Every structure is written in C-alpha cells, then in structure tokens.
C-alpha cells in the first residue's frame, strides 16, 4: 500500500474527505505500533496538519450553512445555523 503522505499532494489541496481518510490511516498506523520512531513523528506531524485542514474546512462549511425558513416555496428569511 502506497503511503499517501509521500504522494506530494499538498494538504491544502485535499478535500475534507481526502484529508479525513488520510488522517484515519495515520491513526490506524500509529495505533498498530508497528511504525519506527522517526516515521511515527513524521506521520504524527502530518496528522496534525490534516486535522487542522479538516477543522478549517468544517469552519468554512459552518459559516456557509444557513437555516432557511420557507414560505410558499420561497426563502422568507435566513439565519445562521447554531451547531452547538
């Protein structure tokens, strides 16, 4: 299996789904405990960057999501969606 972190694809070019899938792969590798120390540090650092990318993309999505109130099939009003 090819290591996605070696693919040369920049983290900022990844979609949320791609970043999350790679992050999950890193977590699996680290949890398995069969990665050498230097490799563990390197992929942990990439994992932190992937986590930040996912968080940033989620914040962007939250900023765009609006709760829309419809009346007669047309938007009457909108308000920010409270996600908490």
N, CA, C and O atoms as CSV, one atom per row, in Angstrom:
chain,resi,resn,atom,element,x,y,z
A,1,UNK,N,N,0.834,-1.172,0.000
A,1,UNK,CA,C,0.000,0.000,0.000
A,1,UNK,C,C,0.881,1.239,0.000
A,1,UNK,O,O,1.779,1.356,0.834
A,2,UNK,N,N,0.644,2.150,-0.907
A,2,UNK,CA,C,1.440,3.362,-1.012
A,2,UNK,C,C,1.095,4.312,0.115
A,2,UNK,O,O,-0.063,4.425,0.518
A,3,UNK,N,N,2.106,4.991,0.616
A,3,UNK,CA,C,1.916,5.982,1.671
A,3,UNK,C,C,1.453,7.275,1.036
A,3,UNK,O,O,2.200,7.903,0.285
A,4,UNK,N,N,0.222,7.682,1.331
A,4,UNK,CA,C,-0.339,8.888,0.726
A,4,UNK,C,C,0.464,10.128,1.070
A,4,UNK,O,O,0.503,11.072,0.281
A,5,UNK,N,N,1.109,10.148,2.237
A,5,UNK,CA,C,1.870,11.326,2.627
A,5,UNK,C,C,3.102,11.496,1.756
A,5,UNK,O,O,3.696,12.574,1.738
A,6,UNK,N,N,3.495,10.466,1.040
A,6,UNK,CA,C,4.624,10.546,0.131
A,6,UNK,C,C,4.205,10.959,-1.274
A,6,UNK,O,O,5.056,11.123,-2.149
A,7,UNK,N,N,2.904,11.129,-1.500
A,7,UNK,CA,C,2.406,11.386,-2.844
A,7,UNK,C,C,2.746,12.766,-3.357
A,7,UNK,O,O,2.640,13.020,-4.557
A,8,UNK,N,N,3.153,13.665,-2.472
A,8,UNK,CA,C,3.489,15.003,-2.897
A,8,UNK,C,C,2.290,15.927,-2.978
A,8,UNK,O,O,2.442,17.111,-3.280
A,9,UNK,N,N,1.110,15.409,-2.716
A,9,UNK,CA,C,-0.086,16.246,-2.759
A,9,UNK,C,C,-0.122,17.108,-1.515
A,9,UNK,O,O,-0.079,16.594,-0.397
A,10,UNK,N,N,-0.204,18.442,-1.705
A,10,UNK,CA,C,-0.234,19.348,-0.583
A,10,UNK,C,C,-1.520,19.212,0.205
A,10,UNK,O,O,-2.581,18.932,-0.354
A,11,UNK,N,N,-1.418,19.410,1.493
A,11,UNK,CA,C,-2.579,19.266,2.366
A,11,UNK,C,C,-3.673,20.252,1.992
A,11,UNK,O,O,-4.855,19.910,2.037
A,12,UNK,N,N,-3.299,21.464,1.626
A,12,UNK,CA,C,-4.302,22.471,1.279
A,12,UNK,C,C,-5.053,22.155,-0.009
A,12,UNK,O,O,-6.072,22.782,-0.299
A,13,UNK,N,N,-4.567,21.200,-0.775
A,13,UNK,CA,C,-5.254,20.791,-1.994
A,13,UNK,C,C,-6.253,19.665,-1.742
A,13,UNK,O,O,-7.042,19.324,-2.623
A,14,UNK,N,N,-6.220,19.088,-0.537
A,14,UNK,CA,C,-7.091,17.957,-0.225
A,14,UNK,C,C,-8.501,18.416,0.123
A,14,UNK,O,O,-8.698,19.453,0.756
A,15,UNK,N,N,-9.469,17.624,-0.303
A,15,UNK,CA,C,-10.843,17.853,0.130
A,15,UNK,C,C,-10.963,17.368,1.573
A,15,UNK,O,O,-10.066,16.704,2.093
A,16,UNK,N,N,-12.069,17.705,2.206
A,16,UNK,CA,C,-12.310,17.246,3.570
A,16,UNK,C,C,-12.243,15.727,3.635
A,16,UNK,O,O,-11.604,15.161,4.521
A,17,UNK,N,N,-12.906,15.075,2.692
A,17,UNK,CA,C,-12.973,13.612,2.695
A,17,UNK,C,C,-11.593,12.989,2.508
A,17,UNK,O,O,-11.267,11.994,3.155
A,18,UNK,N,N,-10.790,13.568,1.633
A,18,UNK,CA,C,-9.442,13.050,1.401
A,18,UNK,C,C,-8.575,13.233,2.648
A,18,UNK,O,O,-7.865,12.315,3.056
A,19,UNK,N,N,-8.637,14.415,3.247
A,19,UNK,CA,C,-7.839,14.698,4.437
A,19,UNK,C,C,-8.253,13.788,5.592
A,19,UNK,O,O,-7.402,13.265,6.312
A,20,UNK,N,N,-9.557,13.603,5.767
A,20,UNK,CA,C,-10.046,12.748,6.841
A,20,UNK,C,C,-9.626,11.298,6.629
A,20,UNK,O,O,-9.217,10.626,7.576
A,21,UNK,N,N,-9.722,10.815,5.400
A,21,UNK,CA,C,-9.325,9.429,5.113
A,21,UNK,C,C,-7.839,9.222,5.396
A,21,UNK,O,O,-7.449,8.206,5.971
A,22,UNK,N,N,-7.013,10.181,4.996
A,22,UNK,CA,C,-5.580,10.052,5.263
A,22,UNK,C,C,-5.299,10.130,6.757
A,22,UNK,O,O,-4.460,9.391,7.272
A,23,UNK,N,N,-5.994,11.020,7.454
A,23,UNK,CA,C,-5.827,11.137,8.899
A,23,UNK,C,C,-6.209,9.831,9.591
A,23,UNK,O,O,-5.507,9.383,10.498
A,24,UNK,N,N,-7.305,9.224,9.174
A,24,UNK,CA,C,-7.718,7.939,9.752
A,24,UNK,C,C,-6.661,6.863,9.504
A,24,UNK,O,O,-6.401,6.035,10.376
A,25,UNK,N,N,-6.054,6.874,8.323
A,25,UNK,CA,C,-4.989,5.920,8.018
A,25,UNK,C,C,-3.780,6.112,8.925
A,25,UNK,O,O,-3.168,5.142,9.375
A,26,UNK,N,N,-3.443,7.365,9.188
A,26,UNK,CA,C,-2.320,7.661,10.083
A,26,UNK,C,C,-2.628,7.166,11.489
A,26,UNK,O,O,-1.772,6.567,12.140
A,27,UNK,N,N,-3.834,7.411,11.955
A,27,UNK,CA,C,-4.226,6.955,13.296
A,27,UNK,C,C,-4.119,5.433,13.386
A,27,UNK,O,O,-3.608,4.903,14.372
A,28,UNK,N,N,-4.599,4.736,12.363
A,28,UNK,CA,C,-4.515,3.262,12.364
A,28,UNK,C,C,-3.059,2.804,12.449
A,28,UNK,O,O,-2.729,1.893,13.209
A,29,UNK,N,N,-2.195,3.445,11.663
A,29,UNK,CA,C,-0.776,3.059,11.662
A,29,UNK,C,C,-0.141,3.306,13.018
A,29,UNK,O,O,0.613,2.468,13.512
A,30,UNK,N,N,-0.437,4.448,13.624
A,30,UNK,CA,C,0.150,4.760,14.925
A,30,UNK,C,C,-0.395,3.838,16.014
A,30,UNK,O,O,0.351,3.398,16.889
A,31,UNK,N,N,-1.684,3.550,15.961
A,31,UNK,CA,C,-2.284,2.660,16.956
A,31,UNK,C,C,-1.748,1.239,16.848
A,31,UNK,O,O,-1.660,0.526,17.848
A,32,UNK,N,N,-1.394,0.828,15.642
A,32,UNK,CA,C,-0.853,-0.515,15.450
A,32,UNK,C,C,0.517,-0.657,16.109
A,32,UNK,O,O,0.935,-1.762,16.454
A,33,UNK,N,N,1.219,0.476,16.282
A,33,UNK,CA,C,2.503,0.448,16.974
A,33,UNK,C,C,3.622,-0.220,16.220
A,33,UNK,O,O,4.627,-0.607,16.816
A,34,UNK,N,N,3.468,-0.363,14.923
A,34,UNK,CA,C,4.491,-1.036,14.135
A,34,UNK,C,C,5.228,-0.073,13.207
A,34,UNK,O,O,5.712,-0.460,12.143
A,35,UNK,N,N,5.304,1.180,13.628
A,35,UNK,CA,C,5.986,2.207,12.850
A,35,UNK,C,C,7.208,2.642,13.646
A,35,UNK,O,O,7.124,2.855,14.856
A,36,UNK,N,N,8.338,2.772,12.969
A,36,UNK,CA,C,9.552,3.201,13.645
A,36,UNK,C,C,9.382,4.619,14.182
A,36,UNK,O,O,8.545,5.382,13.699
A,37,UNK,N,N,10.176,4.956,15.175
A,37,UNK,CA,C,10.053,6.226,15.877
A,37,UNK,C,C,10.088,7.434,14.939
A,37,UNK,O,O,9.193,8.277,14.993
A,38,UNK,N,N,11.081,7.527,14.100
A,38,UNK,CA,C,11.198,8.685,13.199
A,38,UNK,C,C,9.999,8.782,12.257
A,38,UNK,O,O,9.497,9.876,12.001
A,39,UNK,N,N,9.544,7.649,11.746
A,39,UNK,CA,C,8.369,7.626,10.872
A,39,UNK,C,C,7.128,8.022,11.663
A,39,UNK,O,O,6.264,8.729,11.146
A,40,UNK,N,N,7.032,7.572,12.915
A,40,UNK,CA,C,5.895,7.935,13.760
A,40,UNK,C,C,5.820,9.442,13.956
A,40,UNK,O,O,4.744,10.034,13.874
A,41,UNK,N,N,6.958,10.052,14.214
A,41,UNK,CA,C,6.990,11.505,14.407
A,41,UNK,C,C,6.581,12.214,13.123
A,41,UNK,O,O,5.800,13.164,13.159
A,42,UNK,N,N,7.102,11.760,11.997
A,42,UNK,CA,C,6.792,12.386,10.712
A,42,UNK,C,C,5.306,12.276,10.378
A,42,UNK,O,O,4.689,13.259,9.967
A,43,UNK,N,N,4.731,11.095,10.551
A,43,UNK,CA,C,3.315,10.959,10.198
A,43,UNK,C,C,2.411,11.611,11.239
A,43,UNK,O,O,1.302,12.038,10.918
A,44,UNK,N,N,2.882,11.691,12.490
A,44,UNK,CA,C,2.113,12.412,13.506
A,44,UNK,C,C,2.026,13.888,13.140
A,44,UNK,O,O,0.961,14.496,13.248
A,45,UNK,N,N,3.142,14.465,12.707
A,45,UNK,CA,C,3.144,15.869,12.282
A,45,UNK,C,C,2.201,16.087,11.111
A,45,UNK,O,O,1.467,17.074,11.074
A,46,UNK,N,N,2.220,15.168,10.157
A,46,UNK,CA,C,1.297,15.286,9.018
A,46,UNK,C,C,-0.142,15.146,9.504
A,46,UNK,O,O,-1.033,15.843,9.018
A,47,UNK,N,N,-0.369,14.256,10.454
A,47,UNK,CA,C,-1.696,14.087,11.017
A,47,UNK,C,C,-2.207,15.369,11.660
A,47,UNK,O,O,-3.380,15.712,11.515
A,48,UNK,N,N,-1.344,16.068,12.361
A,48,UNK,CA,C,-1.728,17.346,12.967
A,48,UNK,C,C,-2.129,18.350,11.885
A,48,UNK,O,O,-3.109,19.077,12.043
A,49,UNK,N,N,-1.376,18.388,10.793
A,49,UNK,CA,C,-1.697,19.302,9.694
A,49,UNK,C,C,-3.015,18.897,9.025
A,49,UNK,O,O,-3.807,19.758,8.642
A,50,UNK,N,N,-3.247,17.603,8.887
A,50,UNK,CA,C,-4.504,17.122,8.308
A,50,UNK,C,C,-5.689,17.459,9.213
A,50,UNK,O,O,-6.756,17.838,8.731
A,51,UNK,N,N,-5.498,17.322,10.513
A,51,UNK,CA,C,-6.547,17.685,11.477
A,51,UNK,C,C,-6.896,19.158,11.354
A,51,UNK,O,O,-8.071,19.524,11.369
A,52,UNK,N,N,-5.889,19.996,11.233
A,52,UNK,CA,C,-6.117,21.431,11.073
A,52,UNK,C,C,-6.876,21.702,9.778
A,52,UNK,O,O,-7.790,22.527,9.755
A,53,UNK,N,N,-6.503,21.012,8.702
A,53,UNK,CA,C,-7.192,21.180,7.407
A,53,UNK,C,C,-8.665,20.801,7.555
A,53,UNK,O,O,-9.540,21.531,7.089
A,54,UNK,N,N,-8.944,19.679,8.191
A,54,UNK,CA,C,-10.338,19.253,8.392
A,54,UNK,C,C,-11.100,20.281,9.223
A,54,UNK,O,O,-12.226,20.645,8.883
A,55,UNK,N,N,-10.493,20.747,10.302
A,55,UNK,CA,C,-11.151,21.747,11.142
A,55,UNK,C,C,-11.425,23.034,10.367
A,55,UNK,O,O,-12.506,23.611,10.482
A,56,UNK,N,N,-10.450,23.481,9.582
A,56,UNK,CA,C,-10.632,24.698,8.785
A,56,UNK,C,C,-11.768,24.539,7.778
A,56,UNK,O,O,-12.582,25.445,7.602
A,57,UNK,N,N,-11.816,23.382,7.118
A,57,UNK,CA,C,-12.878,23.139,6.137
A,57,UNK,C,C,-14.243,23.065,6.808
A,57,UNK,O,O,-15.231,23.545,6.253
A,58,UNK,N,N,-14.309,22.472,7.989
A,58,UNK,CA,C,-15.573,22.419,8.725
A,58,UNK,C,C,-16.031,23.816,9.132
A,58,UNK,O,O,-17.216,24.136,9.041
A,59,UNK,N,N,-15.097,24.641,9.579
A,59,UNK,CA,C,-15.456,26.012,9.950
A,59,UNK,C,C,-15.970,26.791,8.742
A,59,UNK,O,O,-16.922,27.564,8.853
A,60,UNK,N,N,-15.335,26.585,7.586
A,60,UNK,CA,C,-15.801,27.238,6.367
A,60,UNK,C,C,-17.212,26.780,6.015
A,60,UNK,O,O,-18.058,27.590,5.635
A,61,UNK,N,N,-17.460,25.488,6.142
A,61,UNK,CA,C,-18.783,24.955,5.826
A,61,UNK,C,C,-19.823,25.494,6.805
A,61,UNK,O,O,-20.925,25.862,6.398
A,62,UNK,N,N,-19.484,25.541,8.078
A,62,UNK,CA,C,-20.416,26.062,9.077
A,62,UNK,C,C,-20.771,27.516,8.790
A,62,UNK,O,O,-21.908,27.941,8.990
A,63,UNK,N,N,-19.781,28.272,8.319
A,63,UNK,CA,C,-20.022,29.678,8.016
A,63,UNK,C,C,-20.991,29.833,6.849
A,63,UNK,O,O,-21.698,30.837,6.766
A,64,UNK,N,N,-21.035,28.858,5.950
A,64,UNK,CA,C,-21.909,28.944,4.776
A,64,UNK,C,C,-23.301,28.375,5.013
A,64,UNK,O,O,-24.256,28.711,4.313
A,65,UNK,N,N,-23.394,27.515,6.004
A,65,UNK,CA,C,-24.694,26.873,6.255
A,65,UNK,C,C,-25.646,27.866,6.903
A,65,UNK,O,O,-25.318,28.488,7.914
A,66,UNK,N,N,-26.768,28.001,6.342
A,66,UNK,CA,C,-27.795,28.865,6.913
A,66,UNK,C,C,-29.083,28.081,7.060
A,66,UNK,O,O,-29.416,27.212,6.253
A,67,UNK,N,N,-29.774,28.414,8.094
A,67,UNK,CA,C,-31.094,27.830,8.293
A,67,UNK,C,C,-32.062,28.683,7.482
A,67,UNK,O,O,-32.174,29.888,7.708
A,68,UNK,N,N,-32.746,28.069,6.556
A,68,UNK,CA,C,-33.639,28.811,5.675
A,68,UNK,C,C,-35.083,28.516,6.045
A,68,UNK,O,O,-35.500,27.363,6.163
A,69,UNK,N,N,-35.811,29.569,6.219
A,69,UNK,CA,C,-37.233,29.465,6.504
A,69,UNK,C,C,-37.977,29.689,5.196
A,69,UNK,O,O,-37.809,30.723,4.549
A,70,UNK,N,N,-38.788,28.733,4.813
A,70,UNK,CA,C,-39.522,28.829,3.554
A,70,UNK,C,C,-40.972,29.221,3.782
A,70,UNK,O,O,-41.617,28.771,4.729
A,71,UNK,N,N,-41.464,30.061,2.902
A,71,UNK,CA,C,-42.876,30.421,2.891
A,71,UNK,C,C,-43.322,30.416,1.439
A,71,UNK,O,O,-42.772,31.153,0.621
A,72,UNK,N,N,-44.299,29.605,1.114
A,72,UNK,CA,C,-44.783,29.454,-0.254
A,72,UNK,C,C,-43.667,29.058,-1.213
A,72,UNK,O,O,-43.647,29.487,-2.366
A,73,UNK,N,N,-42.734,28.230,-0.725
A,73,UNK,CA,C,-41.671,27.729,-1.583
A,73,UNK,C,C,-40.542,28.709,-1.831
A,73,UNK,O,O,-39.615,28.397,-2.579
A,74,UNK,N,N,-40.593,29.873,-1.230
A,74,UNK,CA,C,-39.532,30.869,-1.407
A,74,UNK,C,C,-38.896,31.168,-0.053
A,74,UNK,O,O,-39.544,31.093,0.992
A,75,UNK,N,N,-37.630,31.502,-0.101
A,75,UNK,CA,C,-36.937,31.824,1.132
A,75,UNK,C,C,-37.496,33.121,1.698
A,75,UNK,O,O,-37.473,34.163,1.043
A,76,UNK,N,N,-37.993,33.040,2.913
A,76,UNK,CA,C,-38.538,34.222,3.564
A,76,UNK,C,C,-37.456,34.900,4.395
A,76,UNK,O,O,-37.347,36.126,4.402
A,77,UNK,N,N,-36.669,34.113,5.084
A,77,UNK,CA,C,-35.622,34.643,5.925
A,77,UNK,C,C,-34.568,33.570,6.121
A,77,UNK,O,O,-34.810,32.380,5.920
A,78,UNK,N,N,-33.425,34.014,6.509
A,78,UNK,CA,C,-32.371,33.056,6.837
A,78,UNK,C,C,-31.647,33.537,8.062
A,78,UNK,O,O,-31.606,34.732,8.353
A,79,UNK,N,N,-31.072,32.585,8.782
A,79,UNK,CA,C,-30.302,32.918,9.953
A,79,UNK,C,C,-29.175,31.895,10.060
A,79,UNK,O,O,-29.270,30.793,9.519
A,80,UNK,N,N,-28.144,32.259,10.740
A,80,UNK,CA,C,-27.004,31.343,10.904
A,80,UNK,C,C,-27.469,30.117,11.662
A,80,UNK,O,O,-28.271,30.216,12.590
A,81,UNK,N,N,-26.966,28.968,11.264
A,81,UNK,CA,C,-27.287,27.714,11.912
A,81,UNK,C,C,-26.473,27.579,13.185
A,81,UNK,O,O,-25.247,27.689,13.158
A,82,UNK,N,N,-27.143,27.345,14.289
A,82,UNK,CA,C,-26.470,27.136,15.561
A,82,UNK,C,C,-26.125,25.665,15.645
A,82,UNK,O,O,-27.012,24.828,15.806
A,83,UNK,N,N,-24.842,25.339,15.539
A,83,UNK,CA,C,-24.412,23.942,15.511
A,83,UNK,C,C,-24.075,23.397,16.886
A,83,UNK,O,O,-23.735,22.220,17.005
A,84,UNK,N,N,-24.156,24.199,17.907
A,84,UNK,CA,C,-23.827,23.711,19.250
A,84,UNK,C,C,-25.048,23.413,20.037
A,84,UNK,O,O,-24.953,22.992,21.190
